[in-house]
């Protein structure tokens, strides 16, 4: 069964901190729509600052709203040519912190 996963890859001109801030803002906006607990349960995402990429799971209503909010925020802030978006098959596995 295909998942509704979207990967955003940003150009070098977009500061990584601003990508993260846009994701946080989209998360707060999703909380306004769905509540904090539901966002924590259903808004799966992954930010890879080294690759300047973000993956959002849009397979739930909360995830779809997070995805829509994020793409709206980054499009307006950085412009449509500052990133590309594509469907992907799976979320990256979280890396364990090294000691």
N, CA, C and O atoms as CSV, one atom per row, in Angstrom:
chain,resi,resn,atom,element,x,y,z
A,1,UNK,N,N,0.841,-1.183,0.000
A,1,UNK,CA,C,0.000,0.000,0.000
A,1,UNK,C,C,0.888,1.249,0.000
A,1,UNK,O,O,1.714,1.412,0.898
A,2,UNK,N,N,0.730,2.131,-0.993
A,2,UNK,CA,C,1.582,3.314,-1.062
A,2,UNK,C,C,1.248,4.293,0.060
A,2,UNK,O,O,0.092,4.440,0.456
A,3,UNK,N,N,2.273,4.950,0.554
A,3,UNK,CA,C,2.098,5.965,1.589
A,3,UNK,C,C,2.087,7.335,0.935
A,3,UNK,O,O,2.607,7.531,-0.163
A,4,UNK,N,N,1.487,8.263,1.637
A,4,UNK,CA,C,1.474,9.652,1.177
A,4,UNK,C,C,2.603,10.409,1.869
A,4,UNK,O,O,2.378,11.190,2.794
A,5,UNK,N,N,3.819,10.156,1.397
A,5,UNK,CA,C,5.002,10.804,1.946
A,5,UNK,C,C,5.558,11.791,0.924
A,5,UNK,O,O,5.647,11.497,-0.268
A,6,UNK,N,N,5.929,12.964,1.421
A,6,UNK,CA,C,6.468,13.996,0.539
A,6,UNK,C,C,7.818,14.452,1.065
A,6,UNK,O,O,7.961,14.756,2.250
A,7,UNK,N,N,8.820,14.499,0.169
A,7,UNK,CA,C,10.153,14.992,0.513
A,7,UNK,C,C,10.337,16.368,-0.128
A,7,UNK,O,O,10.122,16.556,-1.325
A,8,UNK,N,N,10.732,17.299,0.694
A,8,UNK,CA,C,11.073,18.644,0.247
A,8,UNK,C,C,12.591,18.782,0.319
A,8,UNK,O,O,13.194,18.495,1.353
A,9,UNK,N,N,13.203,19.218,-0.772
A,9,UNK,CA,C,14.641,19.456,-0.807
A,9,UNK,C,C,14.835,20.916,-1.193
A,9,UNK,O,O,14.310,21.383,-2.203
A,10,UNK,N,N,15.598,21.627,-0.369
A,10,UNK,CA,C,15.748,23.072,-0.524
A,10,UNK,C,C,17.081,23.448,-1.153
A,10,UNK,O,O,18.074,22.733,-1.017
A,11,UNK,N,N,17.084,24.571,-1.838
A,11,UNK,CA,C,18.305,25.102,-2.450
A,11,UNK,C,C,19.229,25.624,-1.350
A,11,UNK,O,O,18.773,25.905,-0.242
A,12,UNK,N,N,20.523,25.757,-1.648
A,12,UNK,CA,C,21.480,26.260,-0.645
A,12,UNK,C,C,21.164,27.678,-0.153
A,12,UNK,O,O,21.620,28.065,0.923
A,13,UNK,N,N,20.403,28.448,-0.909
A,13,UNK,CA,C,20.093,29.813,-0.504
A,13,UNK,C,C,19.115,29.879,0.674
A,13,UNK,O,O,19.011,30.916,1.330
A,14,UNK,N,N,18.409,28.799,0.942
A,14,UNK,CA,C,17.432,28.788,2.029
A,14,UNK,C,C,18.141,28.346,3.308
A,14,UNK,O,O,18.652,27.228,3.375
A,15,UNK,N,N,18.178,29.214,4.324
A,15,UNK,CA,C,18.847,28.835,5.583
A,15,UNK,C,C,18.147,27.651,6.247
A,15,UNK,O,O,16.920,27.611,6.332
A,16,UNK,N,N,18.932,26.702,6.710
A,16,UNK,CA,C,18.391,25.511,7.360
A,16,UNK,C,C,17.521,25.889,8.564
A,16,UNK,O,O,16.491,25.262,8.814
A,17,UNK,N,N,17.939,26.907,9.299
A,17,UNK,CA,C,17.171,27.341,10.468
A,17,UNK,C,C,15.777,27.815,10.060
A,17,UNK,O,O,14.819,27.652,10.815
A,18,UNK,N,N,15.665,28.393,8.887
A,18,UNK,CA,C,14.373,28.883,8.405
A,18,UNK,C,C,13.468,27.732,7.959
A,18,UNK,O,O,12.247,27.811,8.092
A,19,UNK,N,N,14.068,26.669,7.433
A,19,UNK,CA,C,13.286,25.474,7.084
A,19,UNK,C,C,12.679,24.902,8.357
A,19,UNK,O,O,11.488,24.594,8.405
A,20,UNK,N,N,13.511,24.762,9.389
A,20,UNK,CA,C,13.045,24.227,10.666
A,20,UNK,C,C,11.977,25.131,11.279
A,20,UNK,O,O,10.985,24.639,11.816
A,21,UNK,N,N,12.171,26.438,11.203
A,21,UNK,CA,C,11.186,27.370,11.749
A,21,UNK,C,C,9.851,27.253,11.011
A,21,UNK,O,O,8.791,27.326,11.632
A,22,UNK,N,N,9.900,27.075,9.710
A,22,UNK,CA,C,8.664,26.911,8.939
A,22,UNK,C,C,7.950,25.616,9.311
A,22,UNK,O,O,6.721,25.580,9.378
A,23,UNK,N,N,8.713,24.557,9.553
A,23,UNK,CA,C,8.115,23.290,9.972
A,23,UNK,C,C,7.471,23.429,11.355
A,23,UNK,O,O,6.369,22.927,11.580
A,24,UNK,N,N,8.151,24.104,12.273
A,24,UNK,CA,C,7.590,24.331,13.600
A,24,UNK,C,C,6.318,25.177,13.528
A,24,UNK,O,O,5.338,24.899,14.219
A,25,UNK,N,N,6.345,26.202,12.691
A,25,UNK,CA,C,5.166,27.047,12.521
A,25,UNK,C,C,4.000,26.245,11.946
A,25,UNK,O,O,2.862,26.402,12.390
A,26,UNK,N,N,4.272,25.393,10.970
A,26,UNK,CA,C,3.228,24.543,10.405
A,26,UNK,C,C,2.682,23.586,11.461
A,26,UNK,O,O,1.483,23.310,11.491
A,27,UNK,N,N,3.564,23.077,12.328
A,27,UNK,CA,C,3.126,22.210,13.410
A,27,UNK,C,C,2.228,22.936,14.400
A,27,UNK,O,O,1.230,22.380,14.858
A,28,UNK,N,N,2.576,24.167,14.732
A,28,UNK,CA,C,1.733,24.950,15.651
A,28,UNK,C,C,0.385,25.254,15.020
A,28,UNK,O,O,-0.643,25.225,15.697
A,29,UNK,N,N,0.387,25.545,13.734
A,29,UNK,CA,C,-0.875,25.803,13.038
A,29,UNK,C,C,-1.735,24.542,13.001
A,29,UNK,O,O,-2.952,24.615,13.168
A,30,UNK,N,N,-1.104,23.385,12.781
A,30,UNK,CA,C,-1.843,22.124,12.792
A,30,UNK,C,C,-2.423,21.844,14.181
A,30,UNK,O,O,-3.517,21.293,14.296
A,31,UNK,N,N,-1.694,22.220,15.232
A,31,UNK,CA,C,-2.216,22.077,16.587
A,31,UNK,C,C,-3.465,22.928,16.800
A,31,UNK,O,O,-4.378,22.525,17.520
A,32,UNK,N,N,-3.507,24.085,16.183
A,32,UNK,CA,C,-4.697,24.930,16.289
A,32,UNK,C,C,-5.910,24.263,15.662
A,32,UNK,O,O,-7.038,24.460,16.114
A,33,UNK,N,N,-5.676,23.473,14.620
A,33,UNK,CA,C,-6.772,22.776,13.940
A,33,UNK,C,C,-7.158,21.467,14.625
A,33,UNK,O,O,-8.341,21.139,14.718
A,34,UNK,N,N,-6.160,20.719,15.104
A,34,UNK,CA,C,-6.396,19.346,15.556
A,34,UNK,C,C,-6.106,19.104,17.034
A,34,UNK,O,O,-6.489,18.064,17.570
A,35,UNK,N,N,-5.445,20.030,17.697
A,35,UNK,CA,C,-5.056,19.837,19.086
A,35,UNK,C,C,-3.650,19.265,19.185
A,35,UNK,O,O,-3.187,18.553,18.294
A,36,UNK,N,N,-2.977,19.593,20.294
A,36,UNK,CA,C,-1.583,19.190,20.472
A,36,UNK,C,C,-1.415,17.676,20.486
A,36,UNK,O,O,-0.504,17.149,19.847
A,37,UNK,N,N,-2.279,16.977,21.202
A,37,UNK,CA,C,-2.127,15.523,21.314
A,37,UNK,C,C,-2.275,14.841,19.961
A,37,UNK,O,O,-1.504,13.938,19.634
A,38,UNK,N,N,-3.254,15.260,19.177
A,38,UNK,CA,C,-3.466,14.608,17.878
A,38,UNK,C,C,-2.317,14.877,16.926
A,38,UNK,O,O,-1.957,14.007,16.132
A,39,UNK,N,N,-1.736,16.062,16.989
A,39,UNK,CA,C,-0.575,16.371,16.145
A,39,UNK,C,C,0.610,15.496,16.564
A,39,UNK,O,O,1.331,14.976,15.712
A,40,UNK,N,N,0.809,15.336,17.859
A,40,UNK,CA,C,1.914,14.480,18.317
A,40,UNK,C,C,1.734,13.040,17.852
A,40,UNK,O,O,2.713,12.348,17.570
A,41,UNK,N,N,0.490,12.590,17.773
A,41,UNK,CA,C,0.213,11.213,17.362
A,41,UNK,C,C,0.269,11.014,15.847
A,41,UNK,O,O,0.743,9.981,15.375
A,42,UNK,N,N,-0.211,11.993,15.087
A,42,UNK,CA,C,-0.469,11.778,13.657
A,42,UNK,C,C,0.338,12.629,12.686
A,42,UNK,O,O,0.130,12.521,11.478
A,43,UNK,N,N,1.241,13.461,13.160
A,43,UNK,CA,C,1.977,14.352,12.254
A,43,UNK,C,C,3.431,13.903,12.147
A,43,UNK,O,O,4.329,14.595,12.626
A,44,UNK,N,N,3.666,12.761,11.528
A,44,UNK,CA,C,5.030,12.252,11.383
A,44,UNK,C,C,5.806,13.079,10.358
A,44,UNK,O,O,5.314,13.376,9.270
A,45,UNK,N,N,7.015,13.437,10.733
A,45,UNK,CA,C,7.889,14.202,9.841
A,45,UNK,C,C,9.337,13.946,10.235
A,45,UNK,O,O,9.630,13.438,11.318
A,46,UNK,N,N,10.226,14.310,9.329
A,46,UNK,CA,C,11.654,14.122,9.549
A,46,UNK,C,C,12.384,15.264,8.862
A,46,UNK,O,O,12.163,15.532,7.681
A,47,UNK,N,N,13.254,15.936,9.605
A,47,UNK,CA,C,14.054,17.022,9.047
A,47,UNK,C,C,15.513,16.588,9.051
A,47,UNK,O,O,16.054,16.193,10.084
A,48,UNK,N,N,16.145,16.668,7.877
A,48,UNK,CA,C,17.565,16.328,7.743
A,48,UNK,C,C,18.305,17.600,7.337
A,48,UNK,O,O,18.378,17.929,6.153
A,49,UNK,N,N,18.855,18.316,8.320
A,49,UNK,CA,C,19.512,19.591,7.999
A,49,UNK,C,C,20.734,19.440,7.100
A,49,UNK,O,O,21.027,20.331,6.303
A,50,UNK,N,N,21.452,18.322,7.220
A,50,UNK,CA,C,22.647,18.122,6.383
A,50,UNK,C,C,22.295,18.000,4.902
A,50,UNK,O,O,23.039,18.465,4.038
A,51,UNK,N,N,21.171,17.379,4.622
A,51,UNK,CA,C,20.731,17.221,3.224
A,51,UNK,C,C,19.759,18.304,2.793
A,51,UNK,O,O,19.292,18.309,1.653
A,52,UNK,N,N,19.451,19.225,3.705
A,52,UNK,CA,C,18.532,20.331,3.411
A,52,UNK,C,C,17.188,19.763,2.951
A,52,UNK,O,O,16.597,20.240,1.982
A,53,UNK,N,N,16.714,18.731,3.666
A,53,UNK,CA,C,15.503,18.029,3.251
A,53,UNK,C,C,14.563,17.821,4.437
A,53,UNK,O,O,14.983,17.770,5.593
A,54,UNK,N,N,13.293,17.705,4.113
A,54,UNK,CA,C,12.257,17.444,5.098
A,54,UNK,C,C,11.271,16.462,4.475
A,54,UNK,O,O,10.879,16.629,3.320
A,55,UNK,N,N,10.865,15.434,5.231
A,55,UNK,CA,C,9.873,14.471,4.774
A,55,UNK,C,C,8.670,14.575,5.691
A,55,UNK,O,O,8.814,14.579,6.913
A,56,UNK,N,N,7.482,14.659,5.107
A,56,UNK,CA,C,6.233,14.740,5.870
A,56,UNK,C,C,5.324,13.598,5.433
A,56,UNK,O,O,5.124,13.368,4.241
A,57,UNK,N,N,4.775,12.886,6.420
A,57,UNK,CA,C,3.811,11.820,6.174
A,57,UNK,C,C,2.423,12.449,6.130
A,57,UNK,O,O,1.915,12.912,7.152
A,58,UNK,N,N,1.817,12.466,4.965
A,58,UNK,CA,C,0.495,13.063,4.775
A,58,UNK,C,C,-0.580,11.985,4.692
A,58,UNK,O,O,-1.589,12.163,4.009
A,59,UNK,N,N,-0.369,10.873,5.381
A,59,UNK,CA,C,-1.291,9.755,5.330
A,59,UNK,C,C,-2.456,9.839,6.300
A,59,UNK,O,O,-3.309,8.952,6.317
A,60,UNK,N,N,-2.506,10.889,7.108
A,60,UNK,CA,C,-3.610,11.112,8.034
A,60,UNK,C,C,-4.154,12.519,7.793
A,60,UNK,O,O,-3.476,13.335,7.169
A,61,UNK,N,N,-5.361,12.821,8.271
A,61,UNK,CA,C,-5.855,14.200,8.118
A,61,UNK,C,C,-4.916,15.235,8.744
A,61,UNK,O,O,-4.724,16.313,8.182
A,62,UNK,N,N,-4.333,14.915,9.899
A,62,UNK,CA,C,-3.385,15.829,10.537
A,62,UNK,C,C,-2.144,15.993,9.657
A,62,UNK,O,O,-1.678,17.112,9.442
A,63,UNK,N,N,-1.617,14.894,9.155
A,63,UNK,CA,C,-0.447,14.952,8.285
A,63,UNK,C,C,-0.705,15.713,6.997
A,63,UNK,O,O,0.162,16.443,6.517
A,64,UNK,N,N,-1.898,15.543,6.436
A,64,UNK,CA,C,-2.239,16.302,5.220
A,64,UNK,C,C,-2.265,17.794,5.501
A,64,UNK,O,O,-1.764,18.591,4.708
A,65,UNK,N,N,-2.856,18.172,6.640
A,65,UNK,CA,C,-2.886,19.591,6.985
A,65,UNK,C,C,-1.483,20.129,7.253
A,65,UNK,O,O,-1.152,21.235,6.825
A,66,UNK,N,N,-0.651,19.349,7.963
A,66,UNK,CA,C,0.731,19.771,8.203
A,66,UNK,C,C,1.447,19.977,6.871
A,66,UNK,O,O,2.158,20.967,6.696
A,67,UNK,N,N,1.265,19.055,5.940
A,67,UNK,CA,C,1.892,19.152,4.621
A,67,UNK,C,C,1.418,20.403,3.877
A,67,UNK,O,O,2.227,21.138,3.310
A,68,UNK,N,N,0.124,20.635,3.883
A,68,UNK,CA,C,-0.423,21.815,3.191
A,68,UNK,C,C,0.084,23.112,3.812
A,68,UNK,O,O,0.457,24.047,3.103
A,69,UNK,N,N,0.094,23.158,5.141
A,69,UNK,CA,C,0.580,24.362,5.821
A,69,UNK,C,C,2.061,24.594,5.516
A,69,UNK,O,O,2.465,25.718,5.216
A,70,UNK,N,N,2.865,23.542,5.591
A,70,UNK,CA,C,4.295,23.676,5.347
A,70,UNK,C,C,4.583,24.160,3.933
A,70,UNK,O,O,5.365,25.092,3.743
A,71,UNK,N,N,3.958,23.536,2.941
A,71,UNK,CA,C,4.219,23.950,1.556
A,71,UNK,C,C,3.741,25.382,1.328
A,71,UNK,O,O,4.365,26.130,0.576
A,72,UNK,N,N,2.649,25.766,1.965
A,72,UNK,CA,C,2.181,27.145,1.836
A,72,UNK,C,C,3.161,28.139,2.439
A,72,UNK,O,O,3.458,29.172,1.841
A,73,UNK,N,N,3.663,27.819,3.632
A,73,UNK,CA,C,4.607,28.720,4.294
A,73,UNK,C,C,5.918,28.842,3.520
A,73,UNK,O,O,6.401,29.953,3.298
A,74,UNK,N,N,6.501,27.715,3.106
A,74,UNK,CA,C,7.787,27.803,2.414
A,74,UNK,C,C,7.645,28.410,1.020
A,74,UNK,O,O,8.560,29.084,0.547
A,75,UNK,N,N,6.521,28.182,0.362
A,75,UNK,CA,C,6.312,28.801,-0.958
A,75,UNK,C,C,6.249,30.312,-0.848
A,75,UNK,O,O,6.837,31.027,-1.659
A,76,UNK,N,N,5.538,30.790,0.150
A,76,UNK,CA,C,5.412,32.243,0.317
A,76,UNK,C,C,6.698,32.879,0.818
A,76,UNK,O,O,7.067,33.971,0.386
A,77,UNK,N,N,7.379,32.196,1.728
A,77,UNK,CA,C,8.582,32.792,2.305
A,77,UNK,C,C,9.777,32.744,1.367
A,77,UNK,O,O,10.519,33.722,1.264
A,78,UNK,N,N,9.977,31.616,0.677
A,78,UNK,CA,C,11.185,31.440,-0.125
A,78,UNK,C,C,10.937,31.438,-1.626
A,78,UNK,O,O,11.880,31.579,-2.405
A,79,UNK,N,N,9.704,31.282,-2.039
A,79,UNK,CA,C,9.374,31.223,-3.456
A,79,UNK,C,C,9.312,29.782,-3.943
A,79,UNK,O,O,9.947,28.901,-3.365
A,80,UNK,N,N,8.551,29.543,-5.002
A,80,UNK,CA,C,8.352,28.171,-5.485
A,80,UNK,C,C,9.594,27.529,-6.083
A,80,UNK,O,O,9.645,26.307,-6.225
A,81,UNK,N,N,10.590,28.321,-6.433
A,81,UNK,CA,C,11.807,27.753,-7.018
A,81,UNK,C,C,12.888,27.462,-5.980
A,81,UNK,O,O,13.982,27.022,-6.335
A,82,UNK,N,N,12.594,27.705,-4.698
A,82,UNK,CA,C,13.583,27.499,-3.637
A,82,UNK,C,C,13.621,26.060,-3.149
A,82,UNK,O,O,14.467,25.699,-2.331
A,83,UNK,N,N,12.703,25.237,-3.650
A,83,UNK,CA,C,12.664,23.840,-3.225
A,83,UNK,C,C,11.986,23.011,-4.299
A,83,UNK,O,O,11.316,23.525,-5.195
A,84,UNK,N,N,12.189,21.699,-4.175
A,84,UNK,CA,C,11.422,20.762,-4.995
A,84,UNK,C,C,10.739,19.798,-4.038
A,84,UNK,O,O,11.219,19.560,-2.930
A,85,UNK,N,N,9.633,19.257,-4.469
A,85,UNK,CA,C,8.898,18.310,-3.642
A,85,UNK,C,C,8.615,17.067,-4.475
A,85,UNK,O,O,8.306,17.156,-5.663
A,86,UNK,N,N,8.725,15.907,-3.832
A,86,UNK,CA,C,8.502,14.640,-4.531
A,86,UNK,C,C,7.908,13.629,-3.560
A,86,UNK,O,O,8.111,13.717,-2.349
A,87,UNK,N,N,7.180,12.679,-4.104
A,87,UNK,CA,C,6.679,11.578,-3.285
A,87,UNK,C,C,7.803,10.590,-3.038
A,87,UNK,O,O,8.646,10.358,-3.904
A,88,UNK,N,N,7.807,10.009,-1.840
A,88,UNK,CA,C,8.796,8.989,-1.496
A,88,UNK,C,C,8.077,7.789,-0.883
A,88,UNK,O,O,6.902,7.871,-0.525
A,89,UNK,N,N,8.804,6.669,-0.768
A,89,UNK,CA,C,8.200,5.428,-0.305
A,89,UNK,C,C,8.202,5.234,1.199
A,89,UNK,O,O,7.328,4.544,1.725
A,90,UNK,N,N,9.168,5.829,1.917
A,90,UNK,CA,C,9.220,5.607,3.357
A,90,UNK,C,C,9.941,6.749,4.050
A,90,UNK,O,O,10.748,7.460,3.451
A,91,UNK,N,N,9.626,6.905,5.336
A,91,UNK,CA,C,10.344,7.869,6.160
A,91,UNK,C,C,11.720,7.313,6.485
A,91,UNK,O,O,11.856,6.105,6.678
A,92,UNK,N,N,12.740,8.151,6.550
A,92,UNK,CA,C,14.051,7.660,6.962
A,92,UNK,C,C,13.986,7.161,8.414
A,92,UNK,O,O,13.233,7.692,9.229
A,93,UNK,N,N,14.771,6.155,8.715
A,93,UNK,CA,C,14.842,5.657,10.092
A,93,UNK,C,C,15.608,6.679,10.932
A,93,UNK,O,O,16.646,7.181,10.499
A,94,UNK,N,N,15.104,6.993,12.137
A,94,UNK,CA,C,15.836,7.921,13.001
A,94,UNK,C,C,17.204,7.353,13.366
A,94,UNK,O,O,17.338,6.158,13.633
A,95,UNK,N,N,18.209,8.208,13.375
A,95,UNK,CA,C,19.546,7.767,13.725
A,95,UNK,C,C,19.719,7.865,15.239
A,95,UNK,O,O,19.247,8.813,15.867
A,96,UNK,N,N,20.398,6.882,15.815
A,96,UNK,CA,C,20.660,6.914,17.236
A,96,UNK,C,C,21.765,7.920,17.501
A,96,UNK,O,O,22.701,8.075,16.715
A,97,UNK,N,N,21.630,8.599,18.630
A,97,UNK,CA,C,22.652,9.569,19.009
A,97,UNK,C,C,23.926,8.825,19.385
A,97,UNK,O,O,23.884,7.819,20.094
A,98,UNK,N,N,25.045,9.323,18.909
A,98,UNK,CA,C,26.317,8.699,19.258
A,98,UNK,C,C,26.792,9.259,20.590
A,98,UNK,O,O,26.549,10.424,20.903
A,99,UNK,N,N,27.470,8.427,21.371
A,99,UNK,CA,C,27.936,8.855,22.696
A,99,UNK,C,C,29.309,9.462,22.629
A,99,UNK,O,O,29.852,9.876,23.653
